[in-house]
Amino acid sequence: MSDTAPKRKRGGGRSGNATRRGGAVIEQMPWRLPINVDRPTEPLDEEGVWAIHDGAMRILEEVGIEFLNHEALDILKHAGCTVNGENVRMGRDFVMEWIAKAPSQWTMTPRNPDRELIIGGKYMLFGNVSSPPNYWDMSLGKKVPGTREMCKNLLKLSQYFNCIHFVGGYPVEPVDVHASVRHLDVLYDKLTITDKVAHAYSLGKERVEDVMEMVRIAGGLTHEEFEEKPRMYTNINSTSPLKHDIPMLDGWMRLARRNQGLIVTPFTLAGAMAPVTMAGAVAQSLAEALCAVVLAQIIRPGAACAIGTFTSNVDMKSGAPAFGTPEYMRATQMTGQLARFYNLPMRSSGVCAANVPDGQAMWETSNSLWAAVQSGTNLVYHSAGWLEGGLIASPEKFIMDCEVLQQIQRYMEPATFATTPDDIALDAIKAVGNDGHFFGIQHTQDRYTTAFYQPFLSDWKNYEGWEAAGGMWTPERAHNIYKRIIEEFEEPPMDDAIRQELQEFVERRKAEGGAPTDF
């Protein structure tokens, strides 16, 4: 499509859905952008915030960050940083001047403008599991490498659930598709199966450029319209301790130039790639993140950036990553305080170390998700479907997590803490008095259908009722819901000409060899 071609309208306005005889597979909450109404949990006092800030600045000033990308080195040197080989040092005044140019709030608009997201402020948005190489579901009963079909099914869940706001990387790595063309097939699936904000892996020039072009085509946009505002995003990870690698920086800079969303998330495991103390790990994480934000602002002042936290601890007996721990929660809360100090949006994650969708999986993930609430997180990665520290994606875990996400969203609704005279209900209390009940009175009858959260997965029957109904445990119920959603799923509408253009682009790029697999 030429830059001057008229913008083609996407067909219809119906999102992907799944229905069955008698109605929807489940009754879920409507699409909305949740607003976190709670005051953030702030474990640090003012002195503590300044201490961690000072630690991050001293890392940047005295130790420096290794930038392995020569183009980035040239940009930073020209801007005034001290560059010695691949080591870059920058003063705190310089850092604060540049990050002040980043917006505190920004939007991302996918091909369906009804799915536009607001990043920052009190908005709290949830994304699907991303990047596990393996898959587990109850019909298999074991861990297996991911396939394109498994990936597509998880994309269908990502589209179906209204509590999932954006679609991250591959929800499971489809290892049956060659790495040189994997991004083309998965992005085609992502852009046709879903109409939500999509992600690009920053793994070299070809992948990033292909994904930006496919998102542009899917939106029916000219190049100018694509660059008017963020339509998609990338997330890069530093190579802790204190490095940024070549391909991720390459993608970071390409998206910055084209005004797309940028999230930098250091993967700092305390005791392994960062100090064993949480304050030290957070300070290191901030230094690794802020220098990437500086680079983006030098390239394009006002570039839409967010900083992420993936600071947790390792099991000091085995060296394995641990998630959803008390230390993980505190590190997330502390990073939230510093993100507000820097006036930048923040990303965290809904993660666990459990291997199957069991009790451990849910308490660790719930700890992670509530830490996101407490910290004032704006984007929560891996909110649904993550197992084994990110090595397994599971549809049952996805369904179970969405029950938790809906409860968090319900918890945030003003109806749960309204205090109008009607909510205080003094007349109803007087009418019932000391020896009646509230079941049958009009005040209850007028509100009983919407008064409380209604679960789609939790079973509230007593033991005898649960046993009589088959005695299914939660993962079994989740498995059955997953199967019904997949069987009845309908893709969101897409203009036929746009779909054809996407197909032709994929076929052409495959014929050209796709992307290199060595960097």
CORRA-V808975 format. One record per backbone hydrogen bond with DSSP energy under -1.0 kcal/mol. NH is the residue of the N-H (numbers start at 1). CO is the residue of the C=O. If there is no record, write none. Layout:
# CORRA-V808975
NH/CO, NH/CO
This chain:
# CORRA-V808975
5/2, 17/490, 20/23, 23/20, 25/18, 36/122, 41/374, 49/45, 50/46, 51/47, 52/48, 53/49, 54/50, 55/51, 56/52, 57/53, 58/54, 59/55, 60/56, 61/57, 62/58, 63/59, 64/59, 65/88, 66/242, 67/86, 68/244, 73/69, 74/70, 75/71, 76/72, 77/73, 78/74, 79/75, 80/77, 81/76, 82/89, 84/87, 87/84, 88/65, 89/82, 90/60, 95/91, 96/92, 97/93, 98/94, 99/95, 100/96, 101/98, 102/99, 106/119, 108/117, 109/230, 115/112, 116/113, 117/108, 119/106, 123/120, 124/34, 125/378, 127/380, 128/166, 129/384, 131/170, 134/391, 135/144, 136/393, 141/137, 144/135, 146/133, 151/147, 152/148, 153/149, 154/150, 155/151, 156/152, 157/153, 158/154, 159/155, 160/156, 161/157, 164/161, 165/126, 166/126, 167/197, 173/132, 175/146, 175/173, 177/174, 181/178, 182/178, 185/181, 186/182, 187/183, 188/184, 189/185, 190/186, 191/187, 192/188, 193/189, 194/190, 200/233, 203/201, 208/204, 209/205, 210/206, 211/207, 212/208, 213/209, 214/210, 215/211, 216/212, 217/213, 218/214, 219/215, 220/217, 221/216, 226/222, 227/223, 233/198, 234/261, 236/263, 239/243, 240/238, 244/66, 249/245, 250/246, 251/247, 252/248, 253/249, 254/250, 255/251, 256/252, 257/253, 258/254, 259/256, 260/255, 261/232, 262/304, 263/234, 264/306, 265/236, 270/312, 271/274, 272/269, 273/269, 274/269, 281/277, 282/278, 283/279, 284/280, 285/281, 286/282, 287/283, 288/284, 289/285, 290/286, 291/287, 293/289, 294/290, 295/291, 296/292, 297/293, 298/294, 299/295, 300/296, 303/300, 306/262, 307/345, 308/264, 309/347, 312/268, 314/270, 315/320, 319/315, 322/313, 329/325, 330/326, 331/327, 332/328, 333/329, 334/330, 335/331, 336/332, 337/333, 338/334, 339/335, 340/336, 341/337, 342/338, 344/339, 347/307, 348/379, 350/381, 358/356, 362/358, 363/359, 364/360, 365/361, 366/362, 367/363, 368/364, 369/365, 370/366, 371/367, 372/368, 373/369, 374/370, 375/371, 376/373, 377/372, 378/346, 379/346, 380/125, 381/348, 382/128, 383/127, 387/392, 388/354, 389/352, 390/387, 392/387, 393/134, 394/385, 398/394, 399/395, 400/396, 401/397, 402/398, 403/399, 404/400, 405/401, 406/402, 407/403, 408/404, 409/405, 410/406, 411/407, 412/408, 413/410, 416/413, 417/414, 424/420, 425/421, 429/425, 430/426, 431/427, 432/428, 433/429, 445/441, 446/442, 447/444, 448/444, 450/447, 451/447, 466/462, 467/463, 468/464, 469/465, 470/467, 471/466, 477/473, 478/474, 479/475, 480/476, 481/477, 482/478, 483/479, 484/480, 485/481, 486/482, 487/483, 488/484, 490/17, 499/495, 500/496, 501/497, 502/498, 503/499, 504/500, 505/501, 506/502, 507/503, 508/504, 509/505, 510/506, 511/507, 512/508, 513/510, 514/509, 515/180
